[in-house]
Amino acid sequence: MDRREFLKLCSVAGLGVLGASLPWPPRSARGAPARFYLLVHADGGWDTTLLFDPKGSVANSVGDKVNEGFAPEQIGHLGELSFAPIGRNAEFFARFASSLMVIRGIDCQTNNHETGVRHTWSGRLAAGSPAFAALAAASLAPQQPLAFLATGGYDCTAGVAAAPSRVVIDRWSLLLLLHPERFDHTNPQSPTYHTAETVKRIRDARQKRTQALLSAAHLPRPSRALGELGRARAGLDVLAQMEPYLPDPLGSGFELQANVALGAFAAGLGACANLVVGAFDSHASNDSTQEQRLSELLGGIIKLYDRAAVLGIADKLVLLVGSDFGRSPRYNDHGGKDHWPVGGMMIMGPDIPGGRAIGATTDTLRPEPVDPDTLEVVGDGGVTMTPAHVHRWLRRHAGIDKDELVQQFPLDAAEELDFGGL
């Protein structure tokens, strides 16, 4: 379907045509956040030595091989950045090296999946801690109907924001949400159950009834529930604003997640999103499993930025990629690798210093401490980086660190590490 035909169908469906170039932000969303936060979770624990912290197939100081598939001299280098010579790594780093910051040697302080995911995406070990995306959505876009979109990863809100909006898994389901009034919601020319005037009267009546119930509700729980009901109903009405910003087809898997999130951002409806690529828990056949999953992840990010460029919001995205933790520095009897508390993150976006690698690990994948002022690897006397250090910086980068709501959830990181962009 070409663009002209798509806009024609939108018009038949009663959707406002947003202009031939789909400018961002749309007229209905002026004052939208200057940045959008995309948090991409590699679910299960990724092997950073097959991505941005390669060691090569050489015996380390305890006689193990961290990598088996390539020699140290095959490792790729672009300035400070290094990458394993597998999958789509070379393509990814060639494209994004100048805008990519890598943080290596982050100690997640756990081998437990649930705790690792929580620590990575909230900066806190404590159960019930709100995800960064929830804090950012509540602080930066409290009135947006799709402020926090999620497909997985860590999406706890701890009550600071409404429950995250779940990304639908296919276009059929999305069209059902967009056009519930049609007999055939996939057909713009389908008859409808009600006329447009009747639909408006029904919505107005629902809104008045919800407001009346809210006025009579004096206890916190009923008030909160009614508020969420009202936001949900309003959200269905504004979803139609997204449709012109969605590609056809939507794709599947990570591509679909990314397209829906970008559509919400471009339409001025959202500010933060959790995306996920699964099946990284490679206790058997580590190298082949990780190469497959990493290729899907990196290929998805490439497509994500291609689509963001079409929508005119690529320079407004802050992308963070992380995982539960890393993989062990040795192979088990099944050719797999087990859980290991040390991992890392990749970050791109406005004001992020590109082409930079911060931190390091030893040949046995222990974290190397860094100087808290220069971030140079110093060994003894330095700071071992944890997710809390990343989140302390991230909150400042987002400009939400002074928010009273955010300060209710302090981070266990005494040092303020400046990863750049502040």
N, C-alpha and C positions, 0 to 999 in steps of 0.2 A: 504494500500500500504506500503510495507516495504522499508527500506532505499535504498537497492541495486537496486530495481526496479525503485525507484524514480530517482536515479542518472542515470540509464540507459535511462529513458525517457528524462531527461535533456540533455543527450548527443545526442539523436535523434533529439531534438529540436534545437540543435546548441548551447546549453549553455555549458560553460566551466565547467568541473568537478573540484570542489574546494578541493578535497581531502577527504579521508574517515572520518576524524575527524572534518571537517569544522573548522580549527583553526581560532581564532580571535586574531588580526585583519587579514582579508584576505590579500593576497599579494598585491591586487590592492588598499588597503586602509591603508598602513602603515602611521603612523603619524596622525591617526584619534584621536579625543578627548579622553583624559584619563577617562572622565566621561560622562555619558549620563543623561539628565534630563527628567524625566517623571512627568508631572503635571496632577494629576487626580482630576477632578472637580465633586463634588456631586451636581448636578444641582437642584436648587430650594430652598436650605436652609436646612441643615441637623440638626437633633436633637442630639447635642453632649452629652446630658444626657442619651441617649440610646446607647452611644458608650464609650467614654473615660472620661466623666465627670458626672457619675451617682449620683443621690441624694437619690433615694428610695422613697417609698410611705409613707411619713411622712409629716405632716403639717409643713410648714416653718414659718418664723417669721411674715408673713402677713396672715397666715391661708390657703395658697394654697398648693397643692401637685404638685411638679414638675414631679414626676413619679407616675404611678398608678399600674404598673404591677409587681413590686417586692419590697421587704422590704430592708432596708439598710443593714441588716445582710447577704443578698444574693448577694451583690455586690462582684465581683471578684477582687482579688488583686495579683499582681506580682511585688514585690518590690515597687517602687514609682508609678507604673501604676495601675489604677483602670479601671474596665469595667463593663458595665451592663450585667446581666445574661440572654441575649437573643440571638437568631439567631446563627450566627457563631462567635460571639465575643470571646468566650473561646478558640476555635480552633485557631483563628487568633492571639490572644495575646500569647497563649502558644508557637506558632511557632516563632513569631517575637519580643517578649518582649525584648530580649537581644540586639536587633539592632534598636529598635523603640524609637524615641523621640516624645513626645506629648507636644504641647503648648496649654494651656487652658486659657480662659479669654482674647481672642483677640477682641478688640473693633473695629468692621468694620465701625462704625460711620454712619451707614445707615440702613434703612429697605427696600430700593429699590433694586430690583433684579439687574438691569443693573449696578448701581453704586457699589453694593456689589461685583459682579463678577469682575468688573474692579479693585476695590481696593484690593481684595484678590490676584489677579494674576499679577498686575503691581506694587502694593505698592503705587499707586497714585489715588486720587479721581478725578483728572481732566480728562475730556473727551478727547479721542484721545491719551491717554498714552500708550506706547508700553508694551506688555506683557513681563514678564521676559523671557519666552521662545524665543521671537523674539530677545531680546537683547543678550541672550546667544548664539543663533544661529549665529547672525551677528558677534559676537566677537570671538567665538570659532571655527566656521566652515563655514566661508563665502563662500567657494568654493564648499561645498558639495551640490549635487543636491536636496537632501531631508533634508536639514538642520533642517527645522521646519515642522513637521507633525502635523496635527490638525484634530480632529473629532468634536470639539465643545469647550465649555468653552470660555475663553477670548483669542482671537488670533489677536488682533490689532498689527500691526507692526510699525505704524507711519512712514513708509518709511525707517526704519533702515535696513530692510531685505526684501527680496522678499516675496510676498504673501505666506502664508503657503500652503504646499501641503496637499490636502484633502485625508484622508484615505478612500479607496473604501469600500463599504459596504458588498461585497461578493466576493468569489473567481472567479466567472464567470466574473465579471467586471475587476478584477485584471488581469486575463489571457487575456482579450481583449486588455488591455493596454500593456501587456508584449509581445503579439504575434499578432499584427494587420495584419501581412502579411499572416496568415493562412486563408484558407477557413473556417475551423472549429478551432477556437482558443483554444478549450479545448482538441484537439487531437494532440499530438506531431507528429503523422505520417500523418497529413493532408497535402494535396497539398497546395502550396503557390501561391499567386498572381504573385510574381516575384522571380527570382533566387536570391541567396545571393549576387551575384556580382551586379545585378541590384539594389537591395536594398542599397548596399553600394554607388553606383554611385548617386542614388537619394539623399541620406543623405549628401554626399560630396557636391553636387550641392546646396542643401538647405543651408548648412553651408557657402559656398562661397557667396551665394546671401545675406544671413543675414549679413555677415561681410561687404559686399559692402554697404549695406543700412546703417549699423552702421557708417561706415566711412564718409558717406555723411550726416548723421544726426547731426546737430549742436545745436539743441534745447533740453533742458532737458527732456521734456515729450516724444517726439518720441524716444530719445536715451534710456530712461528707458523702454519704451514699447518693443522696439526691443531687448533689453537685456533680458527682461523677456521671450520673445518669444524664444530666443536662448536657455535659460536655460530650458524652458519647453521641447523643442525638444531634447535637450541633456538628459533630465531626462527620456524620454521614452526609450532611448537607454540603459541607465544604470539600468533601472528597472529589466532587466533580471538577473542582478547580485544578486537580492534579492531572487529569486525563490528557490534556494537550502536551504535558511534559513527559509522558511515558512513551517509550519506543514500542513499535509493533514489529516483531513479537517482543514480549518482555524477557524472553530467555528462561533459564531455569537455574536452580541452585544459587550460587553466590551472585551470579550475574543478575538474577531476578531480584534478590535482596537489594543489591546496589542500585538497580534502576528505580525501584520503588522509593528508596531513601532519597535518591537524587531528585526524583520527581517531587517529593514533598518539600525538599529544600527549595527547589527552583520555583515552586508555586507559592512560597512564602508561608508554608504551613508547619514546618518543622525546623529543629535546630540541632538535634543530636540523634545518632542512630548506632545501635549495636548490630554488627554483621558477623557471620560465623562461617567457618569452613571446618568440618568435623573430621573425625577418624585419624587423629595424629597419635593416638596412644599405641605406639608400635613396639609391643613387647616381643613380637616375632617379625622377621623380615624387615628390619628397621629401614635399611637404605632404600629398598624399592617402595615401601609404603610412604616414607617421608618424601621421596622424590615426586611421587604421584600427587600427594596432598599439597606439597609446596608449589608444584607447577600449577595446580588449580588455583591456589591462593594468589600467586604472582600474576598469572594470566588474568584472573578476575580483577586485580587492581589495575592492570593495564587497560582493560576494557572500561573500568570505572572512570578512569581519568579521561579516556576518549569521550565517553558520554558526558562527563562534567564539562568538558570543553565545548561540546555542542550546545549545552544549556547555558554556557557563559558563567559557570560558578566554580571552575577548576581552581582559580586563584583564591577562593574563599574557603576551601576545604582544609581542615586539619585532620590528618589521617594518622591513627596510632594502630600498630599491629603488635600483638603480644599473645601469650599463651599461658597455660596453667603454671608451667615451669619448663625445664629443659629435659634432655635425655642423658642417661648415665655415660661416663667416659670410657666404658668398655661394653663389648657385645656379650649377650648371654648365650646359653647353649642353643637357642633357637634363632640365632642371627638377629635378635632384637636388642633393644636397649630399654632399660627400666627407668623409673622416675628419678629425677635429679633436681635438687632445689635451685640450681643456678641456670638462668636463662638470659633473656635480653628483649629489647623492643626496637622497632623501627618507627620513625616519626617523620612526617612531611607536612608542610603547610606554610601559611603566611608567617614570615619572621623566623621560621625555623632555619638555622644555619645548615646549609646543605654540604654534602661531601665530607661529612664529619663522622668519625668513629670515636666514641667516648668509652673508656674503660677497656678491660681485657680480662682474659682468663688464663690460668696456667695451662701447662700441657696435660694436666689431670682435671681440667675444668673447675678449678677453684677460682673464686672471684679475686681479682687483683684490686686492693684498695687504691683510692685516688685522693689526690690533694683536694680539699674542699674548696679552695679558691681557684686553682687553675684546671682542675679535673685531670691533670696528668697522673699517670700511674706511678705510684711512689712506693708501694709495698708497705713495710712496717710504718705505723704512725698515721696512715691515711684512713679514709672512710670507705667502708664496704657499702656499696649502693644497694638499696632495697626499693621495692615499689613505692614505699612512702616518700622517698626522696623524689622520685619521678612525679608523684602526684602533688607534692608540695610545689614543685616548679609548675606543673600543669595548671593548678588552680590560679597561680599568679599570671601565667600566660593567658588564661581565659578571662582574667580580671574579676574573678569571683572570690578570691581568697579573703577579702574583707567583709564579705556578705555575712550578716548575722546568722543566717540559716546554715551556711557552709561551716562557720566556726563552731557550730554545735558538734562537729565531727572532726576533732583534732587528729593530726597525723603523728605517728611515732617516728619522727625524723628530726633530730636536733639541728642538723646542718641544713642550710639553704644552699643547695647546689644549683648553679645557674647553667642550664644546658643551652642557653641562648634564647634570643627573641624577646627579651624583657626590656 
